[in-house]
Amino acid sequence: TFASLRDSTDGRLRLDSCQQRGLLAKRMPSDANRLFRVFADAVYFTQSRFKQVKFSLCSFVQKHDGQVSRLLAAVCADDFGTEDYISQLMKGPCDFEVTLVLLCELFHKNAEICFQPLP
């Protein structure tokens, strides 16, 4: 299990809680690729391979079209399919929760997202 820091004012899972539970918390650049950097760091031990993670996710989505289509239908508009998801993913940020679920499935990882309260 690994954790990412994300600025938030809600109290879902705070940084101090992550550290108390023995999770390693790392700061990530606040950009559209943050989630991919987290997985790159967890899988390849470097954030710099985030593009490889993103392309691996695109391949995974194409390979598992039926499964991913059902997930997208459950949480997105009915007409938002896997090709739409991939297209949006390559342009910029996509649905955070869907992407997190797919990345966990792709890399067989569990993830906990830790939030650091804003000052």
Biopython code that builds the backbone (N, CA, C, O; Angstrom):
import numpy as np
from Bio.PDB.StructureBuilder import StructureBuilder

atoms = [
    (1, "THR", "N", (0.846, -1.174, 0.000)),
    (1, "THR", "CA", (0.000, 0.000, 0.000)),
    (1, "THR", "C", (0.886, 1.230, 0.000)),
    (1, "THR", "O", (1.907, 1.274, 0.686)),
    (2, "PHE", "N", (0.496, 2.211, -0.759)),
    (2, "PHE", "CA", (1.254, 3.453, -0.804)),
    (2, "PHE", "C", (0.275, 4.604, -0.714)),
    (2, "PHE", "O", (-0.934, 4.421, -0.856)),
    (3, "ALA", "N", (0.800, 5.776, -0.480)),
    (3, "ALA", "CA", (-0.068, 6.930, -0.279)),
    (3, "ALA", "C", (0.442, 8.116, -1.071)),
    (3, "ALA", "O", (1.639, 8.236, -1.335)),
    (4, "SER", "N", (-0.465, 8.976, -1.441)),
    (4, "SER", "CA", (-0.136, 10.226, -2.120)),
    (4, "SER", "C", (-0.708, 11.363, -1.299)),
    (4, "SER", "O", (-1.741, 11.211, -0.647)),
    (5, "LEU", "N", (-0.046, 12.485, -1.332)),
    (5, "LEU", "CA", (-0.562, 13.670, -0.660)),
    (5, "LEU", "C", (-1.350, 14.502, -1.643)),
    (5, "LEU", "O", (-0.963, 14.656, -2.802)),
    (6, "ARG", "N", (-2.450, 15.030, -1.174)),
    (6, "ARG", "CA", (-3.274, 15.880, -2.012)),
    (6, "ARG", "C", (-3.854, 16.960, -1.108)),
    (6, "ARG", "O", (-4.368, 16.662, -0.030)),
    (7, "ASP", "N", (-3.773, 18.199, -1.542)),
    (7, "ASP", "CA", (-4.319, 19.278, -0.729)),
    (7, "ASP", "C", (-5.829, 19.160, -0.684)),
    (7, "ASP", "O", (-6.476, 18.949, -1.709)),
    (8, "SER", "N", (-6.382, 19.295, 0.497)),
    (8, "SER", "CA", (-7.826, 19.192, 0.641)),
    (8, "SER", "C", (-8.234, 19.784, 1.979)),
    (8, "SER", "O", (-7.461, 19.783, 2.937)),
    (9, "THR", "N", (-9.439, 20.282, 2.029)),
    (9, "THR", "CA", (-9.955, 20.794, 3.290)),
    (9, "THR", "C", (-10.842, 19.768, 3.970)),
    (9, "THR", "O", (-11.223, 19.956, 5.125)),
    (10, "ASP", "N", (-11.182, 18.681, 3.277)),
    (10, "ASP", "CA", (-11.988, 17.664, 3.948)),
    (10, "ASP", "C", (-11.070, 16.740, 4.734)),
    (10, "ASP", "O", (-9.854, 16.766, 4.545)),
    (11, "GLY", "N", (-11.632, 15.936, 5.598)),
    (11, "GLY", "CA", (-10.818, 15.137, 6.489)),
    (11, "GLY", "C", (-10.806, 13.665, 6.160)),
    (11, "GLY", "O", (-10.791, 12.843, 7.076)),
    (12, "ARG", "N", (-10.811, 13.296, 4.902)),
    (12, "ARG", "CA", (-10.895, 11.881, 4.542)),
    (12, "ARG", "C", (-9.784, 11.064, 5.199)),
    (12, "ARG", "O", (-10.068, 10.197, 6.025)),
    (13, "LEU", "N", (-8.584, 11.314, 4.862)),
    (13, "LEU", "CA", (-7.456, 10.599, 5.443)),
    (13, "LEU", "C", (-6.294, 11.569, 5.467)),
    (13, "LEU", "O", (-5.682, 11.835, 4.432)),
    (14, "ARG", "N", (-5.992, 12.091, 6.617)),
    (14, "ARG", "CA", (-5.001, 13.150, 6.736)),
    (14, "ARG", "C", (-3.591, 12.591, 6.782)),
    (14, "ARG", "O", (-3.375, 11.419, 7.089)),
    (15, "LEU", "N", (-2.637, 13.455, 6.471)),
    (15, "LEU", "CA", (-1.229, 13.079, 6.436)),
    (15, "LEU", "C", (-0.780, 12.469, 7.752)),
    (15, "LEU", "O", (-0.113, 11.434, 7.749)),
    (16, "ASP", "N", (-1.123, 13.075, 8.867)),
    (16, "ASP", "CA", (-0.681, 12.552, 10.153)),
    (16, "ASP", "C", (-1.225, 11.153, 10.390)),
    (16, "ASP", "O", (-0.547, 10.320, 10.992)),
    (17, "SER", "N", (-2.432, 10.885, 9.929)),
    (17, "SER", "CA", (-3.019, 9.557, 10.049)),
    (17, "SER", "C", (-2.239, 8.545, 9.221)),
    (17, "SER", "O", (-2.022, 7.417, 9.663)),
    (18, "CYS", "N", (-1.817, 8.938, 8.030)),
    (18, "CYS", "CA", (-1.020, 8.050, 7.172)),
    (18, "CYS", "C", (0.298, 7.704, 7.845)),
    (18, "CYS", "O", (0.700, 6.541, 7.873)),
    (19, "GLN", "N", (0.965, 8.703, 8.382)),
    (19, "GLN", "CA", (2.260, 8.475, 9.005)),
    (19, "GLN", "C", (2.121, 7.612, 10.253)),
    (19, "GLN", "O", (2.986, 6.779, 10.523)),
    (20, "GLN", "N", (1.047, 7.796, 11.016)),
    (20, "GLN", "CA", (0.819, 6.981, 12.202)),
    (20, "GLN", "C", (0.596, 5.517, 11.834)),
    (20, "GLN", "O", (0.899, 4.621, 12.622)),
    (21, "ARG", "N", (0.077, 5.282, 10.658)),
    (21, "ARG", "CA", (-0.190, 3.917, 10.202)),
    (21, "ARG", "C", (1.009, 3.308, 9.489)),
    (21, "ARG", "O", (0.914, 2.197, 8.968)),
    (22, "GLY", "N", (2.134, 4.014, 9.456)),
    (22, "GLY", "CA", (3.346, 3.490, 8.866)),
    (22, "GLY", "C", (3.421, 3.595, 7.354)),
    (22, "GLY", "O", (4.254, 2.935, 6.733)),
    (23, "LEU", "N", (2.574, 4.406, 6.755)),
    (23, "LEU", "CA", (2.606, 4.590, 5.307)),
    (23, "LEU", "C", (3.630, 5.653, 4.943)),
    (23, "LEU", "O", (3.810, 6.634, 5.663)),
    (24, "LEU", "N", (4.284, 5.448, 3.835)),
    (24, "LEU", "CA", (5.231, 6.424, 3.318)),
    (24, "LEU", "C", (4.460, 7.472, 2.537)),
    (24, "LEU", "O", (3.712, 7.137, 1.619)),
    (25, "ALA", "N", (4.631, 8.709, 2.886)),
    (25, "ALA", "CA", (3.947, 9.800, 2.186)),
    (25, "ALA", "C", (4.983, 10.622, 1.436)),
    (25, "ALA", "O", (6.025, 10.985, 1.982)),
    (26, "LYS", "N", (4.678, 10.908, 0.175)),
    (26, "LYS", "CA", (5.579, 11.708, -0.654)),
    (26, "LYS", "C", (4.803, 12.847, -1.278)),
    (26, "LYS", "O", (3.627, 12.710, -1.614)),
    (27, "ARG", "N", (5.470, 13.954, -1.425)),
    (27, "ARG", "CA", (4.858, 15.087, -2.117)),
    (27, "ARG", "C", (5.028, 14.895, -3.618)),
    (27, "ARG", "O", (6.066, 14.435, -4.094)),
    (28, "MET", "N", (3.984, 15.258, -4.344)),
    (28, "MET", "CA", (3.992, 15.161, -5.798)),
    (28, "MET", "C", (3.691, 16.538, -6.373)),
    (28, "MET", "O", (2.961, 17.316, -5.758)),
    (29, "PRO", "N", (4.238, 16.850, -7.538)),
    (29, "PRO", "CA", (3.884, 18.123, -8.180)),
    (29, "PRO", "C", (2.374, 18.218, -8.388)),
    (29, "PRO", "O", (1.712, 17.225, -8.690)),
    (30, "SER", "N", (1.854, 19.402, -8.224)),
    (30, "SER", "CA", (0.406, 19.618, -8.381)),
    (30, "SER", "C", (0.070, 19.856, -9.843)),
    (30, "SER", "O", (-0.196, 20.984, -10.258)),
    (31, "ASP", "N", (0.085, 18.785, -10.612)),
    (31, "ASP", "CA", (-0.269, 18.900, -12.019)),
    (31, "ASP", "C", (-1.247, 17.787, -12.388)),
    (31, "ASP", "O", (-1.622, 16.974, -11.544)),
    (32, "ALA", "N", (-1.649, 17.761, -13.631)),
    (32, "ALA", "CA", (-2.642, 16.787, -14.087)),
    (32, "ALA", "C", (-2.102, 15.358, -14.075)),
    (32, "ALA", "O", (-2.872, 14.408, -14.216)),
    (33, "ASN", "N", (-0.805, 15.195, -13.912)),
    (33, "ASN", "CA", (-0.198, 13.864, -13.933)),
    (33, "ASN", "C", (0.149, 13.333, -12.549)),
    (33, "ASN", "O", (0.867, 12.340, -12.428)),
    (34, "ARG", "N", (-0.346, 13.977, -11.517)),
    (34, "ARG", "CA", (0.014, 13.591, -10.157)),
    (34, "ARG", "C", (-0.277, 12.117, -9.881)),
    (34, "ARG", "O", (0.571, 11.408, -9.340)),
    (35, "LEU", "N", (-1.443, 11.665, -10.240)),
    (35, "LEU", "CA", (-1.808, 10.280, -9.967)),
    (35, "LEU", "C", (-0.891, 9.302, -10.715)),
    (35, "LEU", "O", (-0.532, 8.250, -10.186)),
    (36, "PHE", "N", (-0.523, 9.654, -11.925)),
    (36, "PHE", "CA", (0.381, 8.803, -12.701)),
    (36, "PHE", "C", (1.781, 8.815, -12.096)),
    (36, "PHE", "O", (2.487, 7.807, -12.146)),
    (37, "ARG", "N", (2.188, 9.944, -11.525)),
    (37, "ARG", "CA", (3.484, 10.029, -10.849)),
    (37, "ARG", "C", (3.503, 9.124, -9.611)),
    (37, "ARG", "O", (4.508, 8.474, -9.325)),
    (38, "VAL", "N", (2.392, 9.091, -8.889)),
    (38, "VAL", "CA", (2.294, 8.246, -7.698)),
    (38, "VAL", "C", (2.508, 6.784, -8.079)),
    (38, "VAL", "O", (3.284, 6.072, -7.441)),
    (39, "PHE", "N", (1.813, 6.348, -9.121)),
    (39, "PHE", "CA", (1.949, 4.951, -9.531)),
    (39, "PHE", "C", (3.325, 4.673, -10.128)),
    (39, "PHE", "O", (3.878, 3.594, -9.916)),
    (40, "ALA", "N", (3.882, 5.617, -10.861)),
    (40, "ALA", "CA", (5.231, 5.436, -11.399)),
    (40, "ALA", "C", (6.228, 5.266, -10.255)),
    (40, "ALA", "O", (7.126, 4.427, -10.323)),
    (41, "ASP", "N", (6.065, 6.059, -9.217)),
    (41, "ASP", "CA", (6.954, 5.970, -8.066)),
    (41, "ASP", "C", (6.792, 4.627, -7.355)),
    (41, "ASP", "O", (7.775, 4.034, -6.912)),
    (42, "ALA", "N", (5.563, 4.153, -7.247)),
    (42, "ALA", "CA", (5.299, 2.891, -6.557)),
    (42, "ALA", "C", (5.760, 1.679, -7.367)),
    (42, "ALA", "O", (6.233, 0.696, -6.796)),
    (43, "VAL", "N", (5.625, 1.745, -8.679)),
    (43, "VAL", "CA", (5.938, 0.596, -9.533)),
    (43, "VAL", "C", (7.390, 0.620, -10.012)),
    (43, "VAL", "O", (8.072, -0.404, -9.988)),
    (44, "TYR", "N", (7.855, 1.786, -10.444)),
    (44, "TYR", "CA", (9.188, 1.903, -11.047)),
    (44, "TYR", "C", (10.197, 2.629, -10.159)),
    (44, "TYR", "O", (11.357, 2.785, -10.540)),
    (45, "PHE", "N", (9.766, 3.070, -8.984)),
    (45, "PHE", "CA", (10.613, 3.769, -8.022)),
    (45, "PHE", "C", (11.138, 5.101, -8.538)),
    (45, "PHE", "O", (12.181, 5.578, -8.092)),
    (46, "THR", "N", (10.422, 5.691, -9.466)),
    (46, "THR", "CA", (10.743, 7.031, -9.954)),
    (46, "THR", "C", (9.479, 7.665, -10.523)),
    (46, "THR", "O", (8.713, 7.015, -11.235)),
    (47, "GLN", "N", (9.273, 8.915, -10.209)),
    (47, "GLN", "CA", (8.116, 9.640, -10.741)),
    (47, "GLN", "C", (8.271, 9.937, -12.228)),
    (47, "GLN", "O", (7.285, 10.190, -12.919)),
    (48, "SER", "N", (9.495, 9.906, -12.713)),
    (48, "SER", "CA", (9.759, 10.330, -14.090)),
    (48, "SER", "C", (9.141, 9.407, -15.142)),
    (48, "SER", "O", (9.069, 9.783, -16.313)),
    (49, "ARG", "N", (8.705, 8.236, -14.763)),
    (49, "ARG", "CA", (8.121, 7.304, -15.732)),
    (49, "ARG", "C", (6.598, 7.399, -15.774)),
    (49, "ARG", "O", (5.924, 6.442, -16.156)),
    (50, "PHE", "N", (6.057, 8.548, -15.381)),
    (50, "PHE", "CA", (4.605, 8.709, -15.344)),
    (50, "PHE", "C", (3.965, 8.564, -16.717)),
    (50, "PHE", "O", (2.832, 8.096, -16.822)),
    (51, "LYS", "N", (4.676, 8.959, -17.773)),
    (51, "LYS", "CA", (4.111, 8.813, -19.126)),
    (51, "LYS", "C", (3.941, 7.345, -19.489)),
    (51, "LYS", "O", (2.964, 6.971, -20.139)),
    (52, "GLN", "N", (4.876, 6.527, -19.077)),
    (52, "GLN", "CA", (4.762, 5.091, -19.326)),
    (52, "GLN", "C", (3.541, 4.526, -18.604)),
    (52, "GLN", "O", (2.831, 3.680, -19.148)),
    (53, "VAL", "N", (3.299, 4.991, -17.386)),
    (53, "VAL", "CA", (2.121, 4.560, -16.632)),
    (53, "VAL", "C", (0.849, 4.959, -17.375)),
    (53, "VAL", "O", (-0.084, 4.163, -17.489)),
    (54, "LYS", "N", (0.814, 6.181, -17.877)),
    (54, "LYS", "CA", (-0.365, 6.665, -18.602)),
    (54, "LYS", "C", (-0.621, 5.831, -19.859)),
    (54, "LYS", "O", (-1.762, 5.456, -20.131)),
    (55, "PHE", "N", (0.424, 5.544, -20.620)),
    (55, "PHE", "CA", (0.258, 4.735, -21.832)),
    (55, "PHE", "C", (-0.120, 3.293, -21.494)),
    (55, "PHE", "O", (-0.896, 2.670, -22.220)),
    (56, "SER", "N", (0.419, 2.763, -20.407)),
    (56, "SER", "CA", (0.033, 1.419, -19.970)),
    (56, "SER", "C", (-1.444, 1.376, -19.610)),
    (56, "SER", "O", (-2.131, 0.395, -19.890)),
    (57, "LEU", "N", (-1.925, 2.443, -18.989)),
    (57, "LEU", "CA", (-3.345, 2.512, -18.650)),
    (57, "LEU", "C", (-4.197, 2.531, -19.916)),
    (57, "LEU", "O", (-5.224, 1.855, -19.979)),
    (58, "CYS", "N", (-3.785, 3.289, -20.912)),
    (58, "CYS", "CA", (-4.532, 3.329, -22.180)),
    (58, "CYS", "C", (-4.609, 1.943, -22.808)),
    (58, "CYS", "O", (-5.666, 1.540, -23.292)),
    (59, "SER", "N", (-3.509, 1.219, -22.804)),
    (59, "SER", "CA", (-3.490, -0.144, -23.348)),
    (59, "SER", "C", (-4.396, -1.067, -22.543)),
    (59, "SER", "O", (-5.110, -1.896, -23.108)),
    (60, "PHE", "N", (-4.364, -0.919, -21.225)),
    (60, "PHE", "CA", (-5.213, -1.723, -20.345)),
    (60, "PHE", "C", (-6.688, -1.464, -20.635)),
    (60, "PHE", "O", (-7.484, -2.400, -20.703)),
    (61, "VAL", "N", (-7.047, -0.200, -20.802)),
    (61, "VAL", "CA", (-8.439, 0.169, -21.083)),
    (61, "VAL", "C", (-8.887, -0.441, -22.411)),
    (61, "VAL", "O", (-10.001, -0.956, -22.510)),
    (62, "GLN", "N", (-8.040, -0.388, -23.414)),
    (62, "GLN", "CA", (-8.389, -0.971, -24.715)),
    (62, "GLN", "C", (-8.523, -2.488, -24.628)),
    (62, "GLN", "O", (-9.434, -3.068, -25.219)),
    (63, "LYS", "N", (-7.629, -3.121, -23.901)),
    (63, "LYS", "CA", (-7.638, -4.581, -23.778)),
    (63, "LYS", "C", (-8.847, -5.077, -22.996)),
    (63, "LYS", "O", (-9.379, -6.147, -23.292)),
    (64, "HIS", "N", (-9.284, -4.315, -22.008)),
    (64, "HIS", "CA", (-10.403, -4.709, -21.146)),
    (64, "HIS", "C", (-11.616, -3.817, -21.402)),
    (64, "HIS", "O", (-12.263, -3.347, -20.466)),
    (65, "ASP", "N", (-11.907, -3.598, -22.651)),
    (65, "ASP", "CA", (-12.961, -2.678, -23.076)),
    (65, "ASP", "C", (-14.301, -2.954, -22.391)),
    (65, "ASP", "O", (-14.943, -2.024, -21.902)),
    (66, "GLY", "N", (-14.725, -4.202, -22.349)),
    (66, "GLY", "CA", (-16.025, -4.537, -21.760)),
    (66, "GLY", "C", (-16.110, -4.196, -20.288)),
    (66, "GLY", "O", (-17.072, -3.573, -19.841)),
    (67, "GLN", "N", (-15.104, -4.603, -19.538)),
    (67, "GLN", "CA", (-15.063, -4.340, -18.099)),
    (67, "GLN", "C", (-15.011, -2.837, -17.820)),
    (67, "GLN", "O", (-15.726, -2.338, -16.951)),
    (68, "VAL", "N", (-14.174, -2.130, -18.548)),
    (68, "VAL", "CA", (-14.026, -0.689, -18.348)),
    (68, "VAL", "C", (-15.292, 0.040, -18.784)),
    (68, "VAL", "O", (-15.692, 1.016, -18.148)),
    (69, "SER", "N", (-15.924, -0.419, -19.854)),
    (69, "SER", "CA", (-17.180, 0.199, -20.308)),
    (69, "SER", "C", (-18.247, 0.135, -19.227)),
    (69, "SER", "O", (-18.991, 1.094, -19.024)),
    (70, "ARG", "N", (-18.321, -1.002, -18.531)),
    (70, "ARG", "CA", (-19.307, -1.138, -17.442)),
    (70, "ARG", "C", (-18.997, -0.169, -16.304)),
    (70, "ARG", "O", (-19.905, 0.436, -15.733)),
    (71, "LEU", "N", (-17.727, -0.024, -15.978)),
    (71, "LEU", "CA", (-17.331, 0.926, -14.932)),
    (71, "LEU", "C", (-17.679, 2.351, -15.337)),
    (71, "LEU", "O", (-18.234, 3.110, -14.542)),
    (72, "LEU", "N", (-17.354, 2.710, -16.568)),
    (72, "LEU", "CA", (-17.651, 4.064, -17.046)),
    (72, "LEU", "C", (-19.149, 4.321, -17.083)),
    (72, "LEU", "O", (-19.597, 5.417, -16.745)),
    (73, "ALA", "N", (-19.932, 3.322, -17.491)),
    (73, "ALA", "CA", (-21.388, 3.479, -17.544)),
    (73, "ALA", "C", (-21.969, 3.694, -16.151)),
    (73, "ALA", "O", (-22.974, 4.386, -15.989)),
    (74, "ALA", "N", (-21.334, 3.098, -15.151)),
    (74, "ALA", "CA", (-21.837, 3.220, -13.781)),
    (74, "ALA", "C", (-21.570, 4.595, -13.178)),
    (74, "ALA", "O", (-22.331, 5.053, -12.325)),
    (75, "VAL", "N", (-20.501, 5.258, -13.609)),
    (75, "VAL", "CA", (-20.124, 6.515, -12.956)),
    (75, "VAL", "C", (-20.112, 7.730, -13.873)),
    (75, "VAL", "O", (-20.013, 8.860, -13.396)),
    (76, "CYS", "N", (-20.210, 7.518, -15.168)),
    (76, "CYS", "CA", (-20.160, 8.629, -16.125)),
    (76, "CYS", "C", (-21.444, 8.654, -16.950)),
    (76, "CYS", "O", (-22.346, 7.843, -16.741)),
    (77, "ALA", "N", (-21.511, 9.578, -17.871)),
    (77, "ALA", "CA", (-22.656, 9.651, -18.777)),
    (77, "ALA", "C", (-22.726, 8.365, -19.600)),
    (77, "ALA", "O", (-21.703, 7.749, -19.899)),
    (78, "ASP", "N", (-23.934, 7.976, -19.958)),
    (78, "ASP", "CA", (-24.142, 6.722, -20.683)),
    (78, "ASP", "C", (-23.372, 6.642, -21.991)),
    (78, "ASP", "O", (-22.961, 5.557, -22.401)),
    (79, "ASP", "N", (-23.174, 7.761, -22.640)),
    (79, "ASP", "CA", (-22.512, 7.737, -23.940)),
    (79, "ASP", "C", (-21.001, 7.957, -23.844)),
    (79, "ASP", "O", (-20.349, 8.174, -24.865)),
    (80, "PHE", "N", (-20.440, 7.904, -22.650)),
    (80, "PHE", "CA", (-19.003, 8.097, -22.445)),
    (80, "PHE", "C", (-18.344, 6.727, -22.409)),
    (80, "PHE", "O", (-18.402, 6.033, -21.394)),
    (81, "GLY", "N", (-17.716, 6.336, -23.517)),
    (81, "GLY", "CA", (-17.120, 5.011, -23.633)),
    (81, "GLY", "C", (-15.623, 5.020, -23.430)),
    (81, "GLY", "O", (-15.031, 6.029, -23.047)),
    (82, "THR", "N", (-15.027, 3.877, -23.692)),
    (82, "THR", "CA", (-13.592, 3.733, -23.452)),
    (82, "THR", "C", (-12.759, 4.628, -24.366)),
    (82, "THR", "O", (-11.747, 5.179, -23.933)),
    (83, "GLU", "N", (-13.167, 4.777, -25.612)),
    (83, "GLU", "CA", (-12.410, 5.660, -26.515)),
    (83, "GLU", "C", (-12.495, 7.114, -26.047)),
    (83, "GLU", "O", (-11.522, 7.863, -26.146)),
    (84, "ASP", "N", (-13.671, 7.509, -25.534)),
    (84, "ASP", "CA", (-13.823, 8.860, -24.976)),
    (84, "ASP", "C", (-12.911, 9.038, -23.764)),
    (84, "ASP", "O", (-12.270, 10.076, -23.602)),
    (85, "TYR", "N", (-12.865, 8.009, -22.916)),
    (85, "TYR", "CA", (-12.032, 8.063, -21.718)),
    (85, "TYR", "C", (-10.557, 8.212, -22.103)),
    (85, "TYR", "O", (-9.851, 9.056, -21.552)),
    (86, "ILE", "N", (-10.098, 7.392, -23.046)),
    (86, "ILE", "CA", (-8.699, 7.459, -23.479)),
    (86, "ILE", "C", (-8.384, 8.825, -24.080)),
    (86, "ILE", "O", (-7.339, 9.410, -23.795)),
    (87, "SER", "N", (-9.284, 9.325, -24.903)),
    (87, "SER", "CA", (-9.086, 10.639, -25.514)),
    (87, "SER", "C", (-8.974, 11.725, -24.448)),
    (87, "SER", "O", (-8.085, 12.574, -24.510)),
    (88, "GLN", "N", (-9.875, 11.694, -23.472)),
    (88, "GLN", "CA", (-9.844, 12.675, -22.384)),
    (88, "GLN", "C", (-8.581, 12.514, -21.542)),
    (88, "GLN", "O", (-7.979, 13.500, -21.116)),
    (89, "LEU", "N", (-8.193, 11.283, -21.311)),
    (89, "LEU", "CA", (-7.006, 10.992, -20.517)),
    (89, "LEU", "C", (-5.751, 11.587, -21.154)),
    (89, "LEU", "O", (-4.882, 12.101, -20.450)),
    (90, "MET", "N", (-5.656, 11.522, -22.458)),
    (90, "MET", "CA", (-4.485, 12.045, -23.155)),
    (90, "MET", "C", (-4.485, 13.573, -23.212)),
    (90, "MET", "O", (-3.426, 14.187, -23.345)),
    (91, "LYS", "N", (-5.656, 14.186, -23.113)),
    (91, "LYS", "CA", (-5.750, 15.654, -23.157)),
    (91, "LYS", "C", (-5.447, 16.295, -21.813)),
    (91, "LYS", "O", (-4.872, 17.381, -21.749)),
    (92, "GLY", "N", (-5.832, 15.624, -20.749)),
    (92, "GLY", "CA", (-5.674, 16.219, -19.428)),
    (92, "GLY", "C", (-6.316, 15.356, -18.375)),
    (92, "GLY", "O", (-6.498, 14.156, -18.583)),
    (93, "PRO", "N", (-6.663, 15.940, -17.248)),
    (93, "PRO", "CA", (-7.203, 15.146, -16.154)),
    (93, "PRO", "C", (-8.540, 14.505, -16.509)),
    (93, "PRO", "O", (-9.370, 15.075, -17.217)),
    (94, "CYS", "N", (-8.708, 13.304, -15.990)),
    (94, "CYS", "CA", (-9.952, 12.553, -16.161)),
    (94, "CYS", "C", (-10.566, 12.355, -14.781)),
    (94, "CYS", "O", (-10.048, 12.859, -13.784)),
    (95, "ASP", "N", (-11.651, 11.633, -14.731)),
    (95, "ASP", "CA", (-12.301, 11.320, -13.464)),
    (95, "ASP", "C", (-11.282, 10.655, -12.531)),
    (95, "ASP", "O", (-10.764, 9.580, -12.832)),
    (96, "PHE", "N", (-11.003, 11.301, -11.403)),
    (96, "PHE", "CA", (-9.960, 10.840, -10.488)),
    (96, "PHE", "C", (-10.245, 9.441, -9.961)),
    (96, "PHE", "O", (-9.360, 8.585, -9.962)),
    (97, "GLU", "N", (-11.481, 9.201, -9.509)),
    (97, "GLU", "CA", (-11.812, 7.921, -8.905)),
    (97, "GLU", "C", (-11.739, 6.782, -9.913)),
    (97, "GLU", "O", (-11.219, 5.712, -9.599)),
    (98, "VAL", "N", (-12.256, 7.000, -11.122)),
    (98, "VAL", "CA", (-12.201, 5.967, -12.159)),
    (98, "VAL", "C", (-10.752, 5.645, -12.495)),
    (98, "VAL", "O", (-10.378, 4.475, -12.583)),
    (99, "THR", "N", (-9.949, 6.661, -12.680)),
    (99, "THR", "CA", (-8.543, 6.457, -13.019)),
    (99, "THR", "C", (-7.822, 5.729, -11.893)),
    (99, "THR", "O", (-7.006, 4.846, -12.154)),
    (100, "LEU", "N", (-8.108, 6.084, -10.658)),
    (100, "LEU", "CA", (-7.490, 5.416, -9.513)),
    (100, "LEU", "C", (-7.851, 3.936, -9.489)),
    (100, "LEU", "O", (-6.980, 3.088, -9.295)),
    (101, "VAL", "N", (-9.120, 3.622, -9.685)),
    (101, "VAL", "CA", (-9.563, 2.222, -9.700)),
    (101, "VAL", "C", (-8.851, 1.451, -10.810)),
    (101, "VAL", "O", (-8.365, 0.342, -10.588)),
    (102, "LEU", "N", (-8.793, 2.036, -11.996)),
    (102, "LEU", "CA", (-8.162, 1.360, -13.131)),
    (102, "LEU", "C", (-6.663, 1.162, -12.920)),
    (102, "LEU", "O", (-6.126, 0.108, -13.262)),
    (103, "LEU", "N", (-5.986, 2.156, -12.363)),
    (103, "LEU", "CA", (-4.554, 2.018, -12.097)),
    (103, "LEU", "C", (-4.284, 0.945, -11.043)),
    (103, "LEU", "O", (-3.332, 0.175, -11.169)),
    (104, "CYS", "N", (-5.112, 0.893, -10.014)),
    (104, "CYS", "CA", (-4.959, -0.153, -8.993)),
    (104, "CYS", "C", (-5.136, -1.533, -9.613)),
    (104, "CYS", "O", (-4.383, -2.459, -9.311)),
    (105, "GLU", "N", (-6.124, -1.662, -10.472)),
    (105, "GLU", "CA", (-6.370, -2.933, -11.155)),
    (105, "GLU", "C", (-5.202, -3.288, -12.080)),
    (105, "GLU", "O", (-4.733, -4.426, -12.074)),
    (106, "LEU", "N", (-4.742, -2.342, -12.857)),
    (106, "LEU", "CA", (-3.656, -2.565, -13.808)),
    (106, "LEU", "C", (-2.385, -3.046, -13.116)),
    (106, "LEU", "O", (-1.758, -4.009, -13.557)),
    (107, "PHE", "N", (-2.008, -2.375, -12.036)),
    (107, "PHE", "CA", (-0.739, -2.671, -11.377)),
    (107, "PHE", "C", (-0.889, -3.565, -10.146)),
    (107, "PHE", "O", (0.088, -3.815, -9.440)),
    (108, "HIS", "N", (-2.101, -4.043, -9.889)),
    (108, "HIS", "CA", (-2.348, -4.923, -8.739)),
    (108, "HIS", "C", (-1.831, -4.285, -7.448)),
    (108, "HIS", "O", (-1.107, -4.906, -6.670)),
    (109, "LYS", "N", (-2.225, -3.027, -7.246)),
    (109, "LYS", "CA", (-1.802, -2.266, -6.073)),
    (109, "LYS", "C", (-3.028, -1.785, -5.309)),
    (109, "LYS", "O", (-4.086, -1.543, -5.890)),
    (110, "ASN", "N", (-2.869, -1.652, -4.021)),
    (110, "ASN", "CA", (-3.858, -0.973, -3.194)),
    (110, "ASN", "C", (-3.347, 0.441, -2.971)),
    (110, "ASN", "O", (-2.141, 0.656, -2.848)),
    (111, "ALA", "N", (-4.246, 1.390, -2.921)),
    (111, "ALA", "CA", (-3.828, 2.779, -2.730)),
    (111, "ALA", "C", (-4.694, 3.447, -1.680)),
    (111, "ALA", "O", (-5.900, 3.213, -1.607)),
    (112, "GLU", "N", (-4.076, 4.264, -0.885)),
    (112, "GLU", "CA", (-4.786, 5.129, 0.049)),
    (112, "GLU", "C", (-4.337, 6.546, -0.258)),
    (112, "GLU", "O", (-3.141, 6.827, -0.339)),
    (113, "ILE", "N", (-5.288, 7.422, -0.427)),
    (113, "ILE", "CA", (-4.974, 8.808, -0.733)),
    (113, "ILE", "C", (-5.029, 9.600, 0.568)),
    (113, "ILE", "O", (-6.060, 9.639, 1.239)),
    (114, "CYS", "N", (-3.924, 10.221, 0.911)),
    (114, "CYS", "CA", (-3.835, 11.020, 2.134)),
    (114, "CYS", "C", (-3.962, 12.490, 1.774)),
    (114, "CYS", "O", (-3.431, 12.946, 0.761)),
    (115, "PHE", "N", (-4.659, 13.209, 2.603)),
    (115, "PHE", "CA", (-4.900, 14.623, 2.362)),
    (115, "PHE", "C", (-4.188, 15.452, 3.408)),
    (115, "PHE", "O", (-4.215, 15.141, 4.599)),
    (116, "GLN", "N", (-3.556, 16.502, 2.947)),
    (116, "GLN", "CA", (-2.936, 17.455, 3.853)),
    (116, "GLN", "C", (-3.847, 18.665, 3.912)),
    (116, "GLN", "O", (-4.132, 19.269, 2.878)),
    (117, "PRO", "N", (-4.311, 19.034, 5.097)),
    (117, "PRO", "CA", (-5.213, 20.186, 5.187)),
    (117, "PRO", "C", (-4.528, 21.463, 4.718)),
    (117, "PRO", "O", (-3.338, 21.671, 4.952)),
    (118, "LEU", "N", (-5.289, 22.299, 4.064)),
    (118, "LEU", "CA", (-4.767, 23.591, 3.630)),
    (118, "LEU", "C", (-4.587, 24.489, 4.840)),
    (118, "LEU", "O", (-5.377, 24.422, 5.781)),
    (119, "PRO", "N", (-3.546, 25.339, 4.830)),
    (119, "PRO", "CA", (-3.318, 26.223, 5.989)),
    (119, "PRO", "C", (-4.414, 27.254, 6.127)),
    (119, "PRO", "O", (-4.378, 28.073, 7.045)),
]
sb = StructureBuilder()
sb.init_structure("model")
sb.init_model(0)
sb.init_chain("A")
sb.init_seg("    ")
for serial, (resi, resn, name, xyz) in enumerate(atoms, 1):
    if name == "N":
        sb.init_residue(resn, " ", resi, " ")
    sb.init_atom(name, np.array(xyz, "f"), 0.0, 1.0, " ", f" {name:<3s}", serial, name[0])
structure = sb.get_structure()
